[in-house]
Amino acid sequence: MSDAKNLDESFVRYYEDLAKEELGPLWTNLGYMVTREPAHDVAPYLWKWEVLRKHLLKAGELLPVGRDSERRVIYLQNPSLLKRGLVGYGTHTLYAGIQLLLPGEVAPSHRHSQTAIRFIIEGEGAFTSVNGEKTYMERGDLVLTPSWTWHDHGHEGTERMIWMDGLDVGLVRNLAGSFFEPYEDDVYPVTQPDNGSTLRYAHGSFRPVTERKRVTTASPLLSYKWEHTKDSLNNLTNLQEADPFDGFAVDYINPATGGPADARIGTTMQQLPSGMRTKAHRHVHSAIYHVVNGSGYTVINGEKFEWSKGDFFVLPPWCWHEHVNTGSQDAFLFSINDRPVLENLGLEREQAYEENNGHQEISSIFKPGSLLP
Ligand code: GTQ
């Protein structure tokens, strides 16, 4: 459209008249609505583990867990989303929190339409009870809490337990699908054998005939043990070449469907041998990473994010990224993503960075907002 037309007085008046009726002309706004490439408000960010852990332990001194507090969790608040007054925490779709449960405590039963995953960081002896089945948690395990299942957490051990919570809070909020209900008692009755789903389904190869008529599409396996994850990755390192973009990596799957372990939150573990430098690519899905072990950095759109054990960082949609393991040990990166949703909607795309042999120039080094003294 020509400027002359834009400036034409009759158009100016026309636009004002439209605006008075809460209407807009598509021909001046199409480019904002239907962008050539993904437009979003999510910036990358990184949180250091020492900072997270220090504040979480402080909450342990200050706050009792019970119906008043529901959960003792501090969550990642991506400043890019806060600044713009947008709904979203880690990314526009994904939330990550760090939860602390002390020996003897009970985080009371409730259910919500957000789906949740837990990745265990520290301690043992605590369990999550999902619809009446207790799953005991250990470092490195992934534990599922499918949407709208009753869940409470309890602790029969002697050491503090810390784990990561991943929920699709932004997604559900933007789709206006949130429902929440507290259970009438603190604890939902246990009706199933402890660790039952893990014991029945851990090999992923067999299903009891009594479960043939199982109707739910949620994964029948609720806990993915670190030992199995590590074995699968270790086998990969002996069997095949690393993926150029992800290194050696596995997606956690639902053994009943072969699809993602959780229907809405994708979960991946990647192993980067010492010295590995992946090539850059970008994809529509966003992710939140947690460094399980090792040290290195990730370059996101030319900015270097240095990480070590325990750190968390956000990968926004459609950003070039590549990982480098600078440590002497293998690095393990756990991540949650919104890929299942994008794939279901036919919106996922991926692109390799072609220039410079697949590597970005580093133009800046990220510094977290506040550094420890
Ligand atoms: O443990 O049920 O981090 O409901 C956020 C919401 C944890 C939980 C979170 C939750 C939970």
Residues whose N, C-alpha, C, O or C-beta is under 5 A from the ligand:
A	BS01	GTQ	R71 V73 G97 D165
